[in-house]
């Protein structure tokens, strides 16, 4: 369930694409397509998340519940999936000292597209 049950395709069409911008019109059309996704909270299984999405002038709040299905644009699903926690390891830096080095990311959320 999205916080406001009145969100429609018209509301989603007003939302800007946040993050990496599409390279061409074909990619933009693909990202703005509304599909059905199942939300999974990998960080805190079973809990919901609430987050704002959009630009300063055009922002909407969303609440997603673990295991629920939503019809949202692909760019919103991409935004949720790109939220990750960086992973660091201690490694020698060549001078005998140990230094924290980023070795990857741990995904926090997953949006699985549902095909029926």
N, C-alpha and C positions, 0 to 999 in steps of 0.2 A: 504494500500500500504506500502510495506517495502521500506526503503530509497533506496536500490539498487534493482531494479526489476530483476536483474540477479541471485538472490539467488535461489539455487536449492537444491535438496535433498543432493547432494554431499557437498555443502557448509555447510548445517546443520549437516551432519554426522561428520564433523571436529570439531564442537563446543563441548567443554567439558560440563559436567553436573555441574552446579554451585549450591552450597548450600549442603543440605543433600544428601549424596551419596547413590546410590541403594545398597540394601543388597545382592542381587544375580543377576545372569544374566537375569532372567525372568523380574525382575523389571527394569533393565537397558534397555532391549529391549522395554518394555512398555513405558518408559520415552522418548526414542528416536524415537518412532513412530510419523509420521507426520500426523496431523489431522487438520481439519478446525475449527477455532475459531472466534467468534465475540468479538471484544474488546470494553469494556465500561469503560470510565473514570468517576468513581464515585465521585472523589474529585473535579474536574473542568469539569463538563459535557460539552461535545461538543469540548473540546480542545484535541490536539494530545500530545503525549509524545515522547521524543527522549531519548534513553539510550544505553550505551554500554553493551555488554554481552559477556562473555567468560573469558579466562585466560589472563595473561599478554602477553604471546606469541601468542595467538590465540583469537583475539577479533574482534567482528563485531558490527557495530552501527545499531540500528533499530529505525524506527519512526512508531508509531501506531496511527491511527486516530479513534476517537470515532465513534462507529457504523459500522466500516468497518470489513470485514472478511479477515482472513489470514490463510494460510496453514503453520503451524510452528510445531516444535516438542513439545511434552507435557512438557519436562523439561523447555523450554522457557516460556510456558504458566504458569507453576507452579511458576517460578521465578517472573513473573509479578504480579501474584495474591498474593504472599507473602509480597509484599511491603505494609506496613501498618503504620499508625501513632499511637503511643502509647497514651492511655487515662489514665489520672491521676485524683484522687479525694483527697480532703483534709479530713484526718481522724485523730481522737485523738490517740496519741501514748501511753497513759496510764500515762503520767507525767503531763497532763494538757496542753500539747503543741499539735498543729496541724501539721501533717506531710503529705507531698504528697506521695500517694501510687499508684502504677500502678495497674489498675483494668481491663485492657484489651487492645484491639487494634481496630482501626477503619480502615476498608479496603479502599484502595485508588483506586484500579482497579479491573476489573473482565474480565476473559476470558471465555466466554460461548462456550462450544463445540457444533458445528452445526452438526446435523444428517440429512442426506437427502437420 
